[in-house]
Amino acid sequence: MPREKQQEYRDHPSNENEEIQPNPELNENVDDITDDLDALLDEIDEILEEDSEEFVENYIQRGGQ
Amino acid sequence: MTVPTIIGTETEFGISVKNAREQDPVAASTLVVNAYKSRNIPSISWDYGQESPMLDARGFTAESEKPPSEDANNSVINDILINGGRYYVDHAHPEYCTPECSNARDLVKYEKAGELILDLSRLAAEQLLLDNQEIIIYKNNTDYKGHSYGSHENYLMSRKIPFPDIVNGLTPFLVTRQIMTGSGKVGAENGADDTEFQISQRADFFEKEVGLSTMVERPLINTRDEPHADSKLYRRLHVIVGDSNMSEFTIYLKVGITAIVLQLIEKRVIGKQFALQDPVAVIKSVSRNLSCKNVYELKDDRKWTAVEIQQAYLELAHKHLSTEERAPIVNDVLEKWEFVLEGLKSDPMSLGHHLDWVIKKKLIDAYIARHGFKWTDPRIRMLDLQYHDLRPDKGLYYRLQKNGHVERILTHEEIVHGVQHPPLDTRAYFRGTCLRKYPNSIHSVSWNSIVFNGSNGFEKIMMERPHFGTQAIIGELLNTCTVDELVDKIRND
């Protein structure tokens, strides 16, 4: 996709805080769903593998099907 | 002309051992599969005699070595599961196959049960490693260095449908359904155009429209003709373009809508009307078009977006599925399909609780917004990879699930149930129940046969119809018979 489109996407406000419109038929437990990416981001540095660069570099698989 | 829905998936997992002197994925995969095996039933072989992976649906047989026959390694690398599935070492990956399922919801249950089985294996295998070593298993499809491993779906179809009709009807659907079924990937591979983030893990690896190979020059439509059932009645369509999904909602939608589209092809209401000019180019372009607004040229010069193509398939489903074909679960799949297409049309990012690629994209966007990292930063790729990590405390998808962030199809209890109990309404019931009940009287198993080793010697029971062997048909026999009585009764029926 064109670069400006990607930029537009990154800057789109919906990327971050928008609440999705609940559809009662589809999301029975939508009340329980909150946008809590922040909760994960708060602890993500403890969860992510240390030394990401080396880890990603060394993650080599053989091709499969 | 439609046949009953039967769905199964096969997932190859990525594997890595932290602090290993050198990475040996074959040894690690064998260790993991065997660690689980020792908890299970020993010494039952997989019967490769029933398999013919080199038969081509176009009518010829490809040249290749025969699959391994029975040898000492067979039971080391194979585990037949009491849920009716299979767990084994395929090349350099642990691979899990679900049992045959009659609907999308069961498929989610058994695919997710597979994730638990892999994680239990990991824990058991780690007991055999040095203290500082740790196994990590990823349910993704790439190492970001051009090596892809698959997620395959299998659907039972009527043998009466000529293969070219399947190709024509299915190709436009498969190259566009990734807007719903992609797992998201940072970067590009395999010589495809560079991008920061794309919808699909696998799209970069597809190079031709139709073919038999699954490992090089991968085709959009795979022609493997190995029905694992009565080949006069059935074929097993082997779909290899999909991504491995973490999201229950995504898996449900993926297999649910694909089964419906195949039914429409069987009903002959989808022909060439959606044929695309260049589907191999389209699959890569769709994967890079995060707004889902690009238009693609059909062979008859119409120009449609991926969403519009999917909506055309959905419309045909609404029009042509009969009342009796609309089981509640089919209606539910149709509703979710419609809901997701509407969401993708207005704002794909509104599906950040439903679709893997959007969940992942929003997580990365938020991480970048917080720290200002570039897309090429190794931490971003680590985040992508770790989304698929099967450790409950480290896997980012599981962490989001724990926080109530993702839409679920099942409860945890239902998934746990799937580890040890087969589906009731396919032949997996017969396979799984026999394994539980007569473990010492079974010599070998394949998808469509069991070789019993009772007091009358070896007896092979064929299971050529995947929707037979159900609890309704054979439950009572299995509850009351010894293995010899069972074999006798089936043989004399």
Interface residues (C-beta under 8 A of the other chain):
Chain A: M1 K5 Q6 Y9 R10 H12 S14 N15 E16 E18 I20 Q21 N23 E25 L26 N27 N29 D32 I33 T34 D35 D36 L37 D38 A39 L40 L41 I44 I47 L48 E49 S52 E53 F55 V56 E57 N58 Y59 I60 Q61 R62 G63 G64 Q65
Chain B: E12 G14 I15 S16 Q23 P25 D90 H91 A92 H93 T142 D143 Y144 K145 G146 H147 S148 Y149 G150 H152 T195 E196 F197 T214 M215 V216 I240 R288 N289 L290 S291 N294 E335 K336 F339 D347 M349 S350 L351 G352 H353 K361 K362 L363 D365 A366 Y367 I368 A369 R370 P378 R379 R381 M382 L383 L385 Q386 D393 K394 L396 R399 L400 N403 G404 H405 V406 E407 R408
